[in-house]
Amino acid sequence: MTIEVAVVGASGYAGGELFRLLLGHPEVEIVGAYDIKNVGLPLPKVHPNLRGLIDLTITEPRYEEIGEKTDLVFTATPHGVAMKFVPKILDGGAKVIDLSADYRFDDPATYERYYVKHESPHLKAIYGLPELYRERIRGARLVANPGCYPTAAVLSLAPLVREDLVDMEYIIIDAKSGTSGAGAAPGEVTHHPLCGANIRAYAVTTHRHGPEIDQELSKLAGRKVRAHFTPHLIPIVRGILSTAHVFAREPMSKEEVLQLYREFYRGEPFVRVLDDLPQVNFIVGSNYCDIGVECDAEGKRLVVVSAIDNLVKGASGQAIQNMNLMFGIDEAKGLKGPPLRP
């Protein structure tokens, strides 16, 4: 099988990461690189790491034509953009994986509360977290790739929440991300002299990934859950370390919690349940999510730590994992490279 794919939003970090990973996929042919920026430039001029590896020029998109001549389109555009043209791509016949937030919410009103007015709310996507929605993803034409923070947070908490083992009123998530999560456009917050020897909390009670986390935890719990989520920016390029503090309904030992997680994620190709705590250094460049746990002496307070690469499992790698499922091939294909270390 050869899957003909295109990327809309070819200039950004997620777009560049899609190309890097897709070049190693044995069943993919990249047939288009589209953007409204850098039109006419060879792709390696924008992503120099791809020199000598890909011969494509960034082209201004004509969405109906893209949908007609590709099997799948990755849309790696800013929030509020994909919803304007995804219907045209779908009408052309291609499947779509959207890496923005435009189709992540079950209720478009929730999206509009945190982003902008939705322009194609009639389209319903499958939330692209394979560990929870694998079978639904297989039959999807439109997949909403999860946010990076929600991927780390939801995977870290899913076993405990699904089994109703913790107090749902007190779920506290403290997450730290590298600067690539802010995207390729330069800004004061990610300017190296200001962030290189700094750490800062931001959107401490209002981050847009909060309601996405709540939505998915609520579905796992079978009732409304509101987690307390605060992100931080730290002076690394890639990676998220998410630390969740939860409180057990009944005392649990570390070994009991680990056994629960090992069983829940048995056979998952990209979730590694560790005896110790994860570190970003162990997952960078890979599609893995590492998870570790600790319990206090009474077994009531549980701390769950997860680590992902925000550009891979938190974005482009997970999108390719979803593509594999949508086309009925091994979901790990093209993603088996080990993490970089150091």
C-alpha positions in Angstrom: 0.0 0.0 0.0 1.2 3.5 -0.8 -0.6 6.4 1.0 -0.4 9.7 -0.8 -0.3 12.5 1.8 0.0 16.2 1.9 0.7 18.7 4.6 -1.2 22.0 4.9 0.8 24.3 7.2 4.1 23.2 5.9 6.2 26.0 7.4 5.6 25.4 11.1 7.3 23.1 13.6 4.5 20.5 13.5 4.6 20.6 9.7 8.4 20.2 9.6 8.1 17.3 12.1 5.5 15.6 9.9 7.9 15.7 6.9 10.8 14.4 9.1 8.8 11.4 10.3 7.0 10.7 7.1 10.2 10.5 5.1 11.0 7.3 7.1 7.6 5.7 6.6 7.8 2.8 4.1 4.1 3.1 2.9 3.9 6.9 2.4 4.5 9.2 -0.6 4.5 12.9 0.3 2.8 14.6 -2.7 2.3 18.1 -1.4 3.6 20.8 0.9 1.1 23.7 1.2 1.1 27.0 3.1 0.1 30.6 2.6 3.6 31.6 3.9 6.9 30.9 2.1 5.1 30.1 -1.2 7.6 29.2 -3.9 10.4 28.3 -1.5 11.9 24.8 -1.6 10.9 23.0 1.6 14.5 22.5 2.8 14.9 26.3 2.7 12.3 26.4 5.5 13.3 23.2 7.2 17.1 22.9 6.6 17.3 19.5 8.4 15.5 18.1 5.3 18.2 19.1 2.8 18.9 16.3 0.3 16.0 14.3 1.7 12.9 15.9 0.0 12.3 17.7 -3.2 9.1 19.7 -2.8 8.3 23.4 -3.1 5.8 25.1 -0.8 2.7 25.8 -2.8 -0.4 27.9 -2.1 -3.2 25.5 -1.3 -6.3 24.9 -3.5 -8.2 22.9 -1.1 -10.7 21.1 -3.4 -7.8 19.9 -5.7 -5.7 18.8 -2.6 -8.7 16.6 -1.5 -9.1 15.1 -4.9 -5.4 14.1 -5.5 -4.4 12.8 -2.0 -5.5 10.0 0.3 -4.9 12.0 3.5 -4.2 15.6 4.4 -2.5 16.7 7.6 -3.6 20.2 8.6 -1.0 21.8 10.8 -2.3 25.3 10.9 -3.0 27.7 13.7 -6.2 27.4 15.7 -9.2 28.8 13.9 -7.8 28.2 10.4 -8.4 24.6 9.5 -12.1 24.8 10.1 -12.4 27.2 7.2 -11.2 24.7 4.6 -11.3 21.2 6.0 -14.9 20.7 4.6 -13.5 21.4 1.1 -10.8 18.8 1.5 -13.2 16.2 2.8 -15.6 17.0 -0.1 -12.7 16.2 -2.5 -12.5 12.7 -1.0 -9.4 12.8 1.2 -9.3 12.0 4.9 -8.0 14.6 7.2 -6.0 14.7 10.5 -6.2 18.2 12.0 -3.4 19.1 14.4 -5.1 22.2 15.7 -7.9 22.5 18.3 -10.6 23.1 15.7 -12.3 19.7 16.0 -11.2 18.4 19.4 -14.3 19.4 21.3 -17.5 17.4 21.3 -19.5 20.6 21.9 -18.6 23.5 19.5 -19.8 25.9 22.1 -16.9 24.9 24.3 -14.5 25.5 21.5 -16.0 29.0 20.9 -15.7 29.8 24.6 -11.9 29.4 24.5 -11.0 30.1 20.9 -13.2 31.7 18.2 -16.5 31.3 16.5 -16.6 27.9 14.7 -17.1 28.0 11.0 -17.8 24.3 10.4 -19.4 23.0 13.6 -21.4 20.4 11.6 -18.3 18.3 11.1 -17.7 15.7 13.8 -14.3 14.3 14.3 -12.9 11.4 16.3 -10.6 12.4 19.1 -7.2 11.0 18.0 -5.9 9.4 21.2 -5.2 5.9 20.0 -4.9 4.3 23.5 -8.5 5.3 24.2 -10.2 5.5 20.8 -8.3 3.1 18.5 -11.3 1.3 17.0 -13.2 4.6 16.3 -10.1 6.1 14.7 -9.9 3.1 12.3 -13.2 4.1 10.7 -12.7 7.9 10.8 -12.5 10.3 7.9 -11.7 13.3 10.2 -9.5 12.9 13.2 -8.8 15.7 15.7 -5.3 15.2 16.9 -5.1 15.9 20.7 -3.2 18.8 22.3 0.2 18.1 23.7 -0.6 18.9 27.4 -3.9 16.8 27.2 -2.0 13.8 25.7 0.4 13.7 28.6 -2.2 14.5 31.3 -5.0 12.2 30.1 -2.7 9.2 29.5 -1.2 9.7 32.9 -4.6 9.6 34.6 -6.8 7.3 32.5 -6.4 4.1 34.5 -7.2 5.7 37.8 -10.1 7.8 36.5 -11.7 5.0 34.5 -11.7 2.7 37.5 -13.0 5.5 39.8 -10.1 5.0 42.2 -9.4 8.7 43.0 -11.4 11.7 44.3 -12.6 13.4 41.1 -12.9 16.8 42.8 -9.2 17.1 43.5 -7.2 16.3 40.4 -4.2 18.7 40.2 -2.0 18.8 37.1 1.3 20.7 37.0 2.9 20.5 33.6 6.0 22.0 32.1 6.8 22.4 28.4 9.7 23.4 26.2 9.6 26.5 24.0 8.8 24.7 20.8 5.2 24.3 22.1 4.7 28.0 21.3 5.2 27.4 17.6 7.7 28.7 15.0 6.7 32.3 15.1 9.2 34.3 17.4 7.8 36.2 20.3 9.0 37.9 23.5 7.9 34.9 25.7 10.1 32.4 23.8 13.0 34.8 23.0 16.0 33.1 24.4 17.5 35.9 26.5 14.1 36.0 28.4 13.4 32.3 28.7 16.8 30.7 28.6 17.5 31.1 32.3 13.9 31.4 33.5 10.8 29.4 34.3 7.3 30.8 34.3 3.8 29.8 34.9 1.3 31.1 32.4 -2.5 30.9 31.9 -2.5 29.4 35.4 -6.2 28.8 35.6 -7.4 29.6 32.1 -5.2 27.6 29.7 -7.2 26.4 26.6 -6.0 22.8 27.1 -7.8 22.7 30.5 -11.3 22.1 29.0 -9.9 19.5 26.6 -8.4 17.6 29.6 -11.7 17.9 31.4 -13.7 16.6 28.4 -11.6 13.4 28.1 -11.4 12.7 31.9 -15.1 13.2 32.1 -15.7 10.6 29.4 -13.4 8.2 31.2 -15.2 8.8 34.5 -18.7 8.7 33.0 -19.5 12.0 34.7 -18.3 15.5 34.8 -14.7 16.0 36.0 -12.9 19.3 36.3 -9.2 19.0 36.8 -7.0 21.9 38.1 -4.4 22.4 35.4 -1.5 24.9 35.4 1.2 24.9 32.7 4.8 26.3 32.9 7.3 27.2 30.3 10.8 25.9 30.9 14.1 26.6 29.0 14.3 23.4 26.9 13.3 23.1 23.2 11.3 19.9 23.3 9.4 17.9 25.8 6.6 18.0 28.4 6.8 16.7 32.0 3.3 16.4 33.5 2.9 15.8 37.2 -0.6 14.9 38.4 -1.5 14.9 42.1 -4.6 12.8 43.0 -6.0 11.3 46.2 -7.1 7.7 46.4 -10.5 6.7 47.7 -8.9 3.8 49.4 -5.2 3.4 50.3 -3.1 2.0 47.4 0.5 0.8 47.3 2.9 1.8 44.5 2.9 -1.8 43.3 -0.9 -1.9 43.1 -0.9 1.3 41.1 1.8 0.1 38.8 0.0 -3.2 38.2 -3.2 -1.3 37.3 -1.2 0.8 34.8 0.6 -2.2 33.3 -2.6 -4.0 32.7 -4.4 -0.9 31.3 -1.6 -0.2 28.8 -0.6 -3.9 28.1 0.3 -4.2 24.4 0.4 -0.4 23.8 3.3 0.3 21.4 4.0 3.8 22.7 3.2 3.8 26.4 6.0 2.7 28.7 5.1 2.2 32.4 8.2 2.6 34.5 9.3 1.4 37.9 10.9 4.8 38.4 9.9 8.3 37.3 10.1 9.5 33.7 12.4 12.2 32.4 12.1 14.3 29.3 15.6 13.2 28.4 14.4 9.7 27.9 11.7 10.4 25.3 12.9 13.4 23.1 12.5 12.7 19.4 10.2 9.7 19.9 6.5 8.9 20.0 6.7 7.4 23.5 4.8 8.4 26.5 6.6 7.3 29.7 4.6 7.1 32.9 5.7 6.6 36.5 4.0 6.8 39.9 4.8 7.4 43.5 2.6 7.1 46.6 2.9 8.7 50.0 3.4 6.6 53.2 -0.4 6.3 53.8 -1.1 5.3 50.2 -3.7 8.1 49.9 -1.8 10.7 47.8 -0.7 9.4 44.4 1.7 11.3 42.2 1.6 10.3 38.5 4.4 11.7 36.2 4.3 11.4 32.4 6.8 12.6 29.8 6.3 13.1 26.0 7.9 15.0 23.2 5.4 17.7 22.5 6.2 17.7 18.8 6.0 14.0 18.4 3.6 12.1 20.7 2.1 15.6 21.4 1.6 16.4 17.8 3.1 15.0 14.5 4.0 11.5 15.7 0.6 10.9 17.2 -0.9 12.2 13.9 1.0 9.6 12.0 0.0 6.9 14.5 -3.6 7.9 13.7 -2.9 7.8 10.0 -1.7 4.3 10.3 -4.9 3.2 12.1 -7.1 5.0 9.5 -5.4 3.0 6.7 -5.4 -0.4 8.4 -1.6 -0.7 8.8 0.6 -1.3 11.8 0.1 1.8 13.9 3.8 1.8 14.9 5.0 1.9 11.3 7.3 4.9 10.6 7.5 5.7 14.3 9.8 3.0 15.8 12.9 5.2 16.1 14.3 5.3 19.6 14.5 8.5 21.6 17.5 10.8 21.4 19.8 10.8 24.4 21.5 12.9 25.6 
